[in-house]
Amino acid sequence: MIPTFDDVRAAQRRIEPCLRATPVYPYPALGDLVGADVWVKHENHQPVGAFKVRGGVNLVSQLSDEERARGLVSASTGNHGQSIAYAARLFDVPARIYVPEGANPVKVAAIRALGAEVVSHGRDFDEAREECERVAAEDGYRYVHSANEPHLIAGVATITLEIFEAVPDVDVVIVPIGGGSGAAGASIVASALRPETQVIGVQSEEAPAAYRSWRERRLVEDVNVTFGEGLATGVGFELPQRILAEFLDDFVLVADDEIREAMVAMIEGTRNLVEAAGAAPLAAARKLRDRLARKRVVLICSGGNVSLDQLRELLA
């Protein structure tokens, strides 16, 4: 089921008692890099440091008593897992999160601190997800897919409602894509509120499955070797791709080195911690500089969960 704009408005009412709206700040220094008026939507200011918590709260708040009793299980590279763990703790629901071996230790520690059980399995997200799905089928958990969940998409779509409240005449919104829930939500809201606003997705060249799925209009598997775990999916997901095929205006790929440069620029320019996925929109904006000239552009900084080792490597 594709969530509607009414579903997004309903999600906003559910989320407001639990999560504050995040700021949208203009950054002239970033504008100079892009040749446009640039704002940043700071989802790194969420209590778990990333945007996905909106979807987690919206979904868990609507679980039936039977689903709550069964408990939740999900797979994540980190931010989605924090989202489910945070919402599960808020509504007193048990949760188990599968993460790939070697997952970001900052995110894994946060999931545990929120009270969820963490299980490390597999080399990457897709191997962790496959094991998670097997366990859910065998043990009867309520499985929460990281992208194929209408309530998650409606929840994260509230980001774009807040963008339009802050910058009503925005010309372009650039959204990082891993599974695609954030871009799907942004596209639904933009098409309803201001169809002339373009929504552009961005993914790493080192993990282009969602990009290729969108371009080819079929679910595609591809390599997944990007350092940016929030962008690291090796296959396109059905529900976000259906929405993106209908509503997304454009989709670009950027190299991991371009993302690293954008991370440094974002950290320096905004004085915020910014993870790879959160910096990918700036990398895309720099790539699209001629096209964005003199436009009003909002970059969705999807998260700021960077480990000290990642920072040391980035700044070395």
Rosetta blueprint (number, residue, H / E / L):
1 M L
2 I L
3 P L
4 T L
5 F H
6 D H
7 D H
8 V H
9 R H
10 A H
11 A H
12 Q H
13 R H
14 R H
15 I H
16 E L
17 P L
18 C L
19 L L
20 R L
21 A L
22 T L
23 P L
24 V E
25 Y E
26 P E
27 Y L
28 P H
29 A H
30 L H
31 G H
32 D H
33 L H
34 V H
35 G L
36 A L
37 D E
38 V E
39 W E
40 V E
41 K E
42 H E
43 E H
44 N H
45 H H
46 Q L
47 P L
48 V L
49 G L
50 A E
51 F L
52 K L
53 V H
54 R H
55 G H
56 G H
57 V H
58 N H
59 L H
60 V H
61 S L
62 Q L
63 L L
64 S L
65 D H
66 E H
67 E H
68 R H
69 A H
70 R H
71 G L
72 L E
73 V E
74 S E
75 A E
76 S L
77 T L
78 G L
79 N H
80 H H
81 G H
82 Q H
83 S H
84 I H
85 A H
86 Y H
87 A H
88 A H
89 R H
90 L H
91 F L
92 D L
93 V L
94 P L
95 A E
96 R E
97 I E
98 Y E
99 V E
100 P L
101 E L
102 G L
103 A L
104 N L
105 P H
106 V H
107 K H
108 V H
109 A H
110 A H
111 I H
112 R H
113 A H
114 L L
115 G L
116 A L
117 E E
118 V E
119 V E
120 S E
121 H L
122 G L
123 R L
124 D L
125 F H
126 D H
127 E H
128 A H
129 R H
130 E H
131 E H
132 C H
133 E H
134 R H
135 V H
136 A H
137 A H
138 E H
139 D H
140 G L
141 Y L
142 R E
143 Y E
144 V E
145 H L
146 S L
147 A L
148 N L
149 E L
150 P H
151 H H
152 L H
153 I H
154 A H
155 G H
156 V H
157 A L
158 T H
159 I H
160 T H
161 L H
162 E H
163 I H
164 F H
165 E H
166 A H
167 V L
168 P L
169 D L
170 V L
171 D L
172 V E
173 V E
174 I E
175 V E
176 P E
177 I L
178 G L
179 G L
180 G L
181 S H
182 G H
183 A H
184 A H
185 G H
186 A H
187 S H
188 I H
189 V H
190 A H
191 S H
192 A H
193 L H
194 R L
195 P L
196 E L
197 T L
198 Q E
199 V E
200 I E
201 G E
202 V E
203 Q E
204 S E
205 E L
206 E L
207 A L
208 P L
209 A H
210 A H
211 Y H
212 R H
213 S H
214 W H
215 R H
216 E H
217 R L
218 R L
219 L L
220 V L
221 E E
222 D L
223 V L
224 N L
225 V L
226 T L
227 F L
228 G L
229 E H
230 G H
231 L H
232 A L
233 T L
234 G L
235 V E
236 G L
237 F L
238 E H
239 L H
240 P H
241 Q H
242 R H
243 I H
244 L H
245 A H
246 E H
247 F H
248 L L
249 D L
250 D E
251 F E
252 V E
253 L E
254 V E
255 A L
256 D H
257 D H
258 E H
259 I H
260 R H
261 E H
262 A H
263 M H
264 V H
265 A H
266 M H
267 I H
268 E H
269 G H
270 T H
271 R L
272 N L
273 L L
274 V L
275 E L
276 A H
277 A H
278 G H
279 A H
280 A H
281 P H
282 L H
283 A H
284 A H
285 A H
286 R H
287 K H
288 L L
289 R H
290 D H
291 R H
292 L H
293 A L
294 R L
295 K L
296 R E
297 V E
298 V E
299 L E
300 I E
301 C E
302 S L
303 G E
304 G L
305 N L
306 V L
307 S L
308 L H
309 D H
310 Q H
311 L H
312 R H
313 E H
314 L H
315 L H
316 A L
